[in-house]
Amino acid sequence: MFGSGTRLLAPLLEDYLPSMKVIRIYKSTTPEAHINCLDINKIEDLEDILANLEKEYGNLEIDFVGAASMNQSEMFVSLDNSKIEEFLSTGVNSYVRVTKMLLKYMIRSKYGRLVFLSSFRSVHMAIGTSLYSATKAFGETLFTAIGKEYGRLGISSSVIRMGYFDGKMLDELKSKGTENIPASFLSAKVGTPEDLCSAIRFIFNNPMTSGGIIELDGGLHFG
């Protein structure tokens, strides 16, 4: 789990524990401790962990969920260069590094499941979402391409394009007051952790979804 601080993945985490190893890669907020979880905040530590696990257990069957992202509230021209670099590091470079690392192990075991959590903002941009939208669009392209490129090797890679969910984004909207909540939000169902995790389970169990994008927006529309 990359970006595992989100509470939206809690039901999925319980599916894996305690029978399987869970590696959680976090940025600044340390996840709540769970038995059988390995928590790291540096991608370079992942290589050593995977190498040791492969040495101990043999070929690894890896399921991956990419939830890491940064929220944006400023206009592009107002972002300082350090913030821009942080956006690119989190939403682009980190995903390239992690997926390239994981694919080596997936190819050896002829099994792998990759799911990237995107947002409706990848296609419906708004004021103050420039880099957020761009990094989500990048992730969608990367993960759909991997699905088409490696599907013949038993590796699936898919995207879930999310609408409004009961997570950090919703918390931030509520904190700004109801007058700042867009009309599109009021017309859509708000997703729950179980809504998201049931979709992830479906993808993990059905490799025919590889290379595709699943819209999980609860009827979100703009008009």
C-alpha positions, -999 to 999 in steps of 0.1 A, spaced: 0 0 0 16 32 -12 1 62 6 -15 40 33 -24 68 57 -59 71 41 -87 56 62 -104 45 29 -81 14 27 -89 2 62 -113 -26 51 -88 -39 26 -61 -40 52 -82 -62 74 -86 -87 44 -48 -93 44 -41 -94 81 -28 -115 98 -23 -142 71 -2 -121 47 26 -95 48 15 -59 43 41 -33 34 28 2 40 47 31 24 38 64 41 50 100 37 46 121 69 18 105 89 27 72 104 -1 47 100 -18 32 130 1 1 141 -12 -32 129 2 -67 134 21 -81 105 25 -47 88 59 -34 77 58 4 77 84 24 58 86 60 47 114 56 21 109 39 -12 146 27 -12 138 6 19 113 -14 -2 139 -31 -23 157 -46 7 124 -58 22 112 -74 -10 146 -91 -16 146 -105 19 110 -118 16 118 -134 -17 148 -151 -2 127 -164 27 95 -174 8 105 -178 -28 86 -160 -56 63 -133 -43 26 -128 -52 22 -90 -49 -9 -69 -48 -3 -32 -49 -26 -2 -43 -13 33 -51 -31 59 -30 -3 84 -26 -11 120 -38 -9 156 -27 -39 179 -26 -38 214 -41 -56 245 -32 -34 272 -48 -32 285 -84 -3 271 -104 15 304 -106 14 307 -68 31 274 -61 68 278 -52 93 256 -68 98 234 -38 60 226 -37 61 218 -74 90 194 -69 71 178 -41 41 173 -63 62 157 -91 81 135 -66 49 122 -50 26 119 -80 51 110 -108 86 100 -98 76 79 -68 51 58 -88 77 52 -116 102 40 -90 78 18 -71 62 1 -101 95 -5 -119 108 -22 -87 76 -43 -82 75 -55 -118 108 -73 -115 93 -95 -88 59 -99 -106 76 -110 -138 95 -137 -119 64 -150 -102 42 -145 -132 16 -128 -110 9 -93 -100 -20 -69 -93 -15 -31 -96 -43 -6 -88 -39 31 -91 -64 53 -73 -71 83 -95 -97 111 -93 -124 126 -115 -101 157 -115 -79 139 -140 -106 147 -166 -127 175 -149 -102 201 -140 -111 231 -118 -94 263 -106 -65 254 -83 -62 218 -94 -36 221 -121 -8 199 -107 -31 176 -89 -51 169 -121 -19 165 -141 -3 139 -118 -35 119 -116 -37 119 -154 -1 107 -155 -9 79 -132 -38 68 -152 -17 67 -184 11 48 -167 -10 21 -150 -33 15 -180 -2 12 -202 14 -13 -178 -17 -34 -179 -16 -37 -216 22 -43 -217 24 -70 -190 -11 -87 -191 4 -116 -211 27 -123 -181 0 -128 -155 2 -91 -143 -28 -69 -143 -28 -31 -138 -59 -10 -135 -72 24 -125 -101 34 -102 -112 70 -110 -128 81 -78 -155 107 -72 -161 123 -38 -152 99 -10 -154 102 28 -117 109 32 -92 137 35 -106 156 5 -141 157 19 -127 167 53 -110 197 37 -141 208 18 -162 206 50 -136 226 69 -140 255 44 -178 257 49 -207 244 29 -207 275 6 -174 262 -9 -187 228 -17 -193 225 -54 -228 217 -67 -214 186 -84 -206 172 -49 -242 178 -37 -256 158 -66 -233 127 -61 -232 99 -37 -203 101 -13 -182 70 -14 -173 49 17 -142 29 25 -162 -3 18 -173 11 -16 -137 16 -26 -123 -16 -12 -150 -38 -28 -139 -23 -61 -103 -31 -54 -111 -67 -44 -130 -71 -77 -100 -59 -97 -76 -82 -77 -99 -112 -84 -105 -104 -121 -75 -98 -143 -97 -91 -172 -99 -55 -159 -63 -50 -168 -55 -19 -187 -88 -3 -179 -103 25 -159 -132 19 -135 -154 50 -128 -163 50 -91 -180 84 -88 -216 76 -76 -233 95 -104 -211 126 -103 -219 150 -132 -211 184 -143 -238 204 -160 
